[in-house]
Every structure is written in structure tokens, then in C-alpha cells.
Amino acid sequence: MTPELLAPGGSFDAGIAAIRCGADAVYAGLDRFSARAAAKNLTITEFRRLIAFAKKLGRKVYLTVNTILTDKETDEALDQIFILQASGLDAVIVQDTGLAFALKQAFPNLRLHASTQLAAHNADGLAVLAAAGFSRAVLAREMTFEEIRIAMQSSPAIETEIFIHGALCYSVSGLCLASGMMLSRSANRGECAQLCRSWWDHPGGPRWLFSMSDLNLSGRLSLIQDAGITAVKIEGRMKSHVYVSAAVCFYRKLLDEGISDAALQRELDTAFSRRYTTGFFDTRKPDDLLRNEYPEHRGVRAGIVKHTGQSKIYFTTEINIERYDGLLFFAPAPGKPGGIDTVGFSVQDISLADGRSVYQAAAGSHISIACPKSVPAAGTELRLVSRTRHDMKLPAEDWLPDNKQTIPIEIIISDLTFICRTAAPEWSFCKEWEISLAEARSPADITLIIKQEFEKSGESILCCTVNAVHINSSFKKIFLNKTILKNIRREWYTMLEKYLRDTLIGSLFTPITACNSAHPDTQPQLSQKLHDFIACRKNLSPAAGTGIPAHPFAFTRALQNPETLARCEDVVFIPLPPAFVPREYEETLKNCLSGIKNFRVAIGVNNIGHWQLLHRLTAPDVYPFLDFFSYCANRFMPKWHTQFSNRILFGYQWLERGTDEIQAPFPIIPVGKKFSPPLFYSRACVRGAAGKGGCSSCPGYFSEQISMHGKMYNIITVDCISMLFV
């Protein structure tokens, strides 16, 4: 099966380019609520035009709303989605489970795709998403192929999508708090400052400690196709339409013809590239993930400087070079990160060895070009980082009308009334106007006139088709003033659109009132002492083990030593690690629970898949609570979680941003100022990258101090999970 090729549309130009080059679908965001807030993104009008363009060619468009939303923002997002679903939107990619709950209520037929920000990484996560009405899950990029295959076999009811090309985050997506906690630029708001690409001071010497290679699974596509994965995704909503075009062309040919075209690969690398890796696809412990080298775009090698002179650089081209192409070289710069400085410049002229000036030089040519201000030394590598590109010609606006939702209507006319009513069984709306018909002086087809007038939908998201016009008049030839008819049509469209909006999403704007659980006999109550205890999330962390500082989660070591688990009154707290625990973790958890006597157990939910795990636990006095990685940020989130349990003890408020009081069936509590959450939560171990040896010499945990700009941080690795703390 050939998977769907899904490409980024970080701008209108990029979205059009993706479709033109053969993408089966495009994912794009609006100017708000997108995980790439710094991308150009699309206006509502551009998005509707992109949908129209895609529909003409049989392609699909997905809206990304993959951020955490407050109450007010959820209402705004619903308004935007109401407009786009009427225009033919194919699916919404969602991180916020509260928004997912609201969308299923408002638009039950609109497909929901779970963003990779939801960190679905096993069969449990897929099962929960399928039960909650998601059609597709974008899997965590840290999964191995074997883990993907097992998860798919266990949860065949939901489609799967994986990334095959582009940038990798150091932290598991959705579990990175570094940018939000350090700079108030939350990755969960699309404002990531990419601190994993920063220069860190390390005991072994300063380095790019957390910088990841770029993913390239072009060599694994046959495995992906044979496995039945639904869609393969190219990362890059921050990148240009040139990059999108190159990436789609390369992977389209690879998918359709099985040919890895070297020329197309070079064009792709010229548009944007770092070092490549297959990530975790082949193994849980890859050795080429972390790169202590320049972390930005490095392009492709263009040649080596032979010598310089008379304001010229002389070298032999290894690829075709054109005038106005962009070149880059690395110059020594003691004191700067990596001891280098990047010098980029545009090729303004090209001279061959015989002195002739040319526009283009073929690979293997001996050429000279004008020097930039900083002259590279002989032996310096020159790299091509951009190609000359003309502006892409976009489709004419009149060829891209808005895609609109069609509503059939009927019209009934008498001498004194004009009535419009919907003719579709799912809608029931009717409006009446007072009019005054007159005898027409000349014959005219009033039915045709009315039909033509009501097909003029203007800026409305709807388009009405008149199924029938019923006339009951005392006049043989009817005259109806065109201005009156036009005003009726305008009012009808305005009122019909408001009716549909109110019918679909209006009730969702009514705040959910605080209430008791649907099963008050099973809902535990919090004493004041217990409430005060959990009001500081730090109190729930297991006690520090030998040789390793305290951290917020009950990993295997804590479960094997239950006395290290936090306790208050008759409650023991087990905050579950959010992702990628060892295979034996569940069995260790069950053994731990069987040994806890005369206590209730509060288990912290930090991942959607934890609900499936909790359903398999048979201990009678287990009560879940929504831990800080559940991101309680709006009134719909608690409702989403209560689909899976009516015994939720409490929930922690979204810790990156203060929110209004959230009304829920259980207490929503701030995490407390003393709590230090993990800034990164990663499957990529820095121990080997930091020169501390491989897995064979690892004692099962690792701790080390690093710094940036004089501020100290602590790396902790437990159960092959690396975390960073202030």
C-alpha cells in the first residue's frame, strides 16, 4: 500500500507548491493556535482558497491546531473551524484534548488527527485515541519500527502517520517545557526558542549538547509501505516553498517509482539540511542522533577553495553553480560557539579559467567568484545553501473560489409574504418577510430570477441552491423589486450562517458548571490536609535514590522501593513517567500495588495511554489524578478525561501559563511555585554524547551538572530517559 504523502504548508505559497509537486495532503495552520507560531501561516481566506485548489486536484487539507488552548481561545478556535469545515476541511490535527472533546460534540463527522504533541507512543495510546473518536494518530518520532508495528497490530481501528523527513526535537514532542519555563515562550504555544540547538557549558568542554540530526527515512520507505502505515509526513512549516517543492518531488518519485533520485536529493539538501539520521527507527539506542556541530542549515558541498587573490575565490565546482546562488563557509572565530563563524554571501559573478564571464558553471568547472568581506583561507569548504529561484506564479483568484457548504432551500411566495426554509433533513430553519407583489408589465421568469439571485452567496461560507419556488399569487405575471429581493437574500445568508453556528457550536460556549461526579459514591473527597499537601507538586515526587537527585516520576527504581513513594494520610502517590518506560514496567507496577496495604493509591496520568494501563490494574483503591503533563487549561479538558474514569481525584493546572479558574467535576490545583518540572524529557541519552561511555558501562542512572549563561542545570538519566532540571 502506498501511504499518503503529507507535506507542510507553512505559508500559502508552500501549500500550493506541495500540491503542485504531488503531495496527497497538506497540513497548515492559521495565524493563531498553531505549533509553528513563527511561520507565516495562512489567513482564513488563504486557507479556503487552498482547500479549493486541493479539491480541484483531488487532494486534502488538514488544519493544525496543535497547541494548548485556554477557555477563550477554545471558543475562538471553534469559530475558525466552523468556517473551514463549511469550506470542505478534511481534518483537524489536535494536541488539546479539550478542543478534541468540543470538536466531537460540534462536528461529529469531522475527522480528528492526534498531533505528535500528544506523545502517542504505544498500543495503549492508540487504543485511547480510537475510543475518544480520533481517526488518526501522528506517532511519536522516538518509536522504533518494531514498536510501531506492534502498536498498529494491537490497535487496527485507528490510522497511523509517521514523520519521514525533517528536524527532530531533543525532547519527546509535547513533553518539552524548556522554552516555556526558561523564556516564557512555550513550545505548547508554538513559540519554541529551540534551546536544544543552544551552546551549553559542559564538564567535558562546551558543546552543542542536545542538538539532533535531521530525520531521513528515505531508505526505509519499502518497510513503511509493507507495514501498512497510513501516511508519511515531511516536517517543515518554518521552511520555504522551495524546500517544500524539493522534498515533495523527492519523496513522490521515491514512493511512486522506488527511485532515490540523487539530483532531487541534492536540491532538497540545498534548500535545507543538517546531518541525517534514521532516528530511532532501527534501534532504541542510535549513535548518530546528537551532533556537536553547527546546528543550522549547512547545504551541500560546492567545492574547496584553492587560493584567493585580487578579491577573487578560486575553486573547482563539485556541483552546478549559478549567479545569485547562496554560498556559505565556516571561518575560525575563537570564543564563539564551536569556534566558528558562518559567512554567507550571494554569487554575483562567475568567471571561467579562460576569463569568460558566465551565468552558470557546470560541475567540474575551474571558476573564480568575487570574495565576500571575509576571505576564506585555502582549503576552506564552500557550501551551497540556496538556489536562484523566481517567484512562483500562483493560481488566479478567480480560478480559486472559496469552497462552500451547499445548503438546499425552498422558497414560498404569496402576494404579501416571502418565505425561505431549508430543505435538508439535518437543518430546520425558516424565515419570513413581508412583501408586496405587483402585476408585471412584461413577462419574466420569476422562478429563474429568484434562483439566480440566491446563488450569489458573496462572502458567506454557505451557498444555497433553490430546489423549488412555490408561488401562490393573485397576479398572473409577478413583479418583485430586485432591491428587495437582494436585501432578502443578504439577510437570509447572514441569519442562516448564524443559525448553523449556534446549532453546531453555540451550546459549547456555555461554561460547564462545577459539579459532583456522576458517581459520587466512588468519588473520593480531599481533606484539607491532603489538599494542602498536593498543592505543592514537589511533595508528590518519590524520594531521591542513592546517587541520583529527586525527580517527579515513579520510575522502576521507585516502584521496587515503595517506601520512597510520597504519602499523605492514607494515600500513596505514584506519578507515572509520561513515555517510553521499560517493557517490565507494568509488571513492576502491579507488584508494587500488591504490596501496598491499607492505603489508597493515587496514580498520576501524564500520557493519554495511561488510561488504558489503569484499566488493566485490578487494585480496588486506585484513583487517578491528572498530573502536570496532562495540561489542564480549559473547561473541556476535564470532560475529555472523565470519559475514561469517574474516580479522578484532582488535576493540576497547566503550569506554563496562568489560566482562569477551570470549572470541573474535581479540583484543579496549581502545581506550586517550588516545583521544578523536567525541561526536557527525552529518549536520546546524552551520556554517550558527553563522553561518559556507552550502555554497557551505564549503572542504570546518570546525573551531571551543566550550565548556560552562568545558570546551572542538572541532567538526570533514569531507565534510559534523559531529563533536564533547573
Secondary structure, DSSP 4 states (H G I P E B T S, - for coil): -PPEEEEE-SSHHHHHHHHHTT-SEEEE-BSSS-S-TTS--B-HHHHHHHHHHHHHTT-EEEEEE-S---HHHHHHHHHHHHHHHHTT--EEEE--HHHHHHHHHH-TTSEEEE-GGG---SHHHHHHHHHTT-SEEE--TT--HHHHHHHHHH-TTSEEEEEEEE---SSPTT---HHHHHHS--GGGT----GGGS-BB-TT--B--SPBPEEE-GGGHHHHHHHT-SEEEE--TTS-HHHHHHHHHHHHHHHHH----HHHHHHHHHHS---EE-TTSS-SS-SSSB--S--S---EEEEEEEEEETTEEEEE-SS-EETT-EEEEEEE-TTSGGGEEEEEEE---EEETTS-EESEE-TT-EEEEE--SSPPPTTPEEEEEE---PPPPPPPGGGSPPP-EEEEEEEEEESSEEEEEE-STT---EEEEE---EE-SS---HHHHHHHHHT--TT-SEEEEEEEEEEE-S-SSEE--HHHHHHHHHHHHHHHHHHHHHHHHGGGGSPPPP---SSTTT-----HHHHHHHTSGGGGSPPP-TTS---SS--HHHHHSGGGS-EETTEEEEE--SS---TTHHHHHHHHHHH--S-EEEEEE-STTHHHHHHH---TTEEEEE-GGG-B-STHHHHHHTTT-S----EEBPSSS--PPPP-SS-EE---TT----SEEESS-HHHHTTS--GGG--SEEEEEEEETTEEEEEEEETTEEEEE-
